[in-house]
Amino acid sequence: MNDRLKKLLELLQESEKDAFILFAVAKEYEKLNQLDLALNHYQRLYMFHPDYVGLYYHWGKLLEELDDAQKAIEIYNLGIDVSVNQNDKHAEKELRAAKYNSELLL
């Protein structure tokens, strides 16, 4: 475990539902190739903050890496709905492109 992850986990204990910290912890676990732990933190982030639009692209990409393109597509669809509701055209475009690319994997 690196120092950054240790610090983030300490912060997470103080604020277990903080969206930014949950996201940062997931990304650190990805960097350490601890993909199950990264997936767990993305799922926790979704549970507490389903409107966190930045979640969906990274969560979907991780699922693709885990060879679950079908689940990645489901996640991208959720993210597309969130981005449309938030009128976030940039996120919507990225999620639609990721979904398209994931569909090619099927």
N, C-alpha and C positions, 0 to 999 in steps of 0.2 A: 504494500500500500504506500502510495507516495504522500508527501506532506500536504499537497493540495487537497487530496481526497480526505485525509485525516481531518483537516480544518473544516471542510465542507460537512463531514459527518457530525462534527461537533456542533456546527451551526444548525444542522438538521435536527439534532436532539433538542435544541432550544426552540425551534420553530418547525415542527414536523410537517406542516402543510404549506410551507413557503414554496411557491411555484418556481422561482428562480433557483433556489437551492436544490430542489428535487431534480430539475432539469440539469443543473451543473453536475450533480452526483451521477446521474445516468450517463452523461457524456464522459466523465472521468472513468467510470467502470468500462465503458466502451473502449477507451484508450488503453486500458489495462487488459483488454480482451476477456473481461468477465461479463460476458454477454447476458447470462441469465440474471445477474444483479442489475445490469443496465435495463433490461426488459422490465424487471420488477419495479424499478423507479419510474419508468415511463408509465406503467400501469397505475402506480400511486398518484402520479401527477394528473393523469386523466380522471381518476376518482375524485380528487379534490378540486381540479381546475379544468373541466372539459372545454372551457373556452380559451385555453392557452394555445393559440393557433400554431406557435412554433413547435409544439410537441409532435404534430402529426407527420411531418416530413421525416424527422429523425427516427421516430418510432417505426414508421413504415420501412425505412431503409434498413433498420436493424432486423426487422422481420424478413426482408429479402435476404439479408446476409445469413439468416438462420434457415433459409430455403423454404420460407412460408409465404410465397407470393400471393396466395389467395387471401390470407389474413392481412398482408400489407395493403392489398387493394381495398379491403374493408376499412382499414385505418385511414387510407388516403381519402376515401369517400366521406368518412366522418369529418376529416379536416377540411375538405372542400365545402361541406355544409357550414362549418364554423366560419371559414373565410368569407363565404358569401354573406352570411349573417352579419359579419363585421365589416363588410364592404372592403375587404383587404384583397385587392386585385392581384398584387404581387404574390401573396401566399397562395391564392387560388390558382394562378398560372403554374407555379412550381409544383403544387400538389397534383394538378391535372397532368402535367408532364411526367411526374413520377408514377402516377397511376398507369398512364399509357405504357411507359417502359416496363412496369411490373406485369402488365397484361401480356406483354411479349414473352415473358418468362414461362407463361402457362402452356 
